[in-house]
């Protein structure tokens, strides 16, 4: 078992089977040493979107629930990375995360919600998990999800 797999196990995280694309795109693209991961929504370990993760933050979804949803998105991102490169110890760095938070027009806590994903990357990868980030509020996401996260990794 690799170092990152052991870290995931110590955190009680079992990576799910990566979700299949729902439209005309691929889950990851590798270009040189960069691995770009398509946006992952907050599907649970069962591959389903839980009722509490459907809707807009600031209306149907609480800030705390949105942060938990972002963490689920990050777990799904890591699952896609593992599927693409096989060994998570080959991750050189998490370069960037992009977060999309379905929220009401007046809600301004998107960055705090996205910390669910950012915090997990640092928990799992240590300093290699520190990344640049963009977080934006959006009107709606696929399947009514409250959060979606995309990523770019440098891999060896």
N, C-alpha and C positions, 0 to 999 in steps of 0.2 A: 504494500500500500504506500502510495506517495505521500509526501508531506502535506500537500493541500487536501488530499482525500482524508488523511488523518485529522486535519483541522476541521473539516466539515463534520466528520464523525463526532469529534469532541464537542461541537456546537449542536449536535443532535439533528443535523441536516442530512437528509437523504435526497439526492438529486432525482427529480422526476424524469420520466421519459420525455425528451424534448418535444414540444408541440410542433405539429406540422403546419406549414404555411396555409393560410385560409384564402389566398388569392395568388396572383401570378408573380411570385417572388421566391427567393430561397432564404433559409434561416440564417445563413452566414456566407460571407464572401471573404476569401483570403487574397490579399494583394501584397506580395513580398512578405514582410514580417508583420503586417497588420491584419487582424481578423476583425471584420465588421459584423456585428450581431444585429439582426433585424429586431425591431421593437417586440418586446415580450410583455404580455398583459399578466395580470395577477391571478393566473390559474393556480389552484391548489394542488397538493400532491396527487389528488384523484383526477387531475386534468380538467377540472370543472371550475367555473367562476362562481364563487360563493355569493349568496344574496347580499351579504354585508359589503361586498366589494363592487357592487353595481350602483351606478348613479354618480352624482356630482358632489364633490367635497364642498361643504358649506351649505348643503341642502340635505340629501339623503345619506351622505357618508361623512362621518366625523373626521377630524384631523388625525386623531390617534389611529383610526381604522385605515386612513389613507397611508400613513407611515408603514403600517403592517403590510398593506397591499404593495407598496414600493419594495419592501423586503422580499415578498413573494416574487415580484418581477425580477429582482436581482438573482434569486435562486434559479429562476427559469433561464436567465441570461447565462449563468454559470453552467447550467445543464447543456445549453447550446454550444458553449465553448468546449466542454468535455467531448461532446459528440463530434465536433469538428477536428479537434487535435488529439484526442485520446487521453493524454496525460496532462492534468492541470499544472503539474510542476514545470511544464513548458511555457507557462505564462511569464513573460518578462515584466509586464506592467499593464495595469488597467489604465488606458490613456484617457478615455473620455466616457462619461455617461450622459445621455440625454433623457430627460424626464418630461413626460406629458401628464398633467394632472387635470382630469375632467372636473371643472369647478364652476361655481356660480361667478357672474361678472364681478361681484364685490369681494370675493374671497382673495386674500393676498398671502396665504400661508403655504404656497406651493413648495417653496424651498425647504421648509421644515418637513413636509411630507416626503420629499425626495431623499431626505437624510436616511430613511429606512433602507434605501438601496446603497447609498454611499457608505453608511456605517457598516453594512454587511461586507462590502468589498474590502474595507480595511480590516475587519475581523478575520476574513478568510485569507487574504493575500498579504497582510501586514503593510509595510511601506510600499510594496509593489501595487497595492490596491488604491493608493492615493491618486486622484484623477482630476482632470478638468471636468467641468460640468455645466450644462445648460438645463434649466427647468422652466417650463412654460405652462400656463393654464390654457386649456382648450375647452371647446363647447361640448364635445362628445368624443368617445373612443370606441373602437370595435367591440361589439357584443355588450355595450353599455358599461365596460370596465371603467373603474375610477382612476386607474393609473396604468401607464405603459412606460417601459424603460428600454432604450437602445444603448449599444455600447461599442467601443473600439478598444481592442487589446493589441499589445505587441506580444508576439509569440516567437518562440525559438524552434 
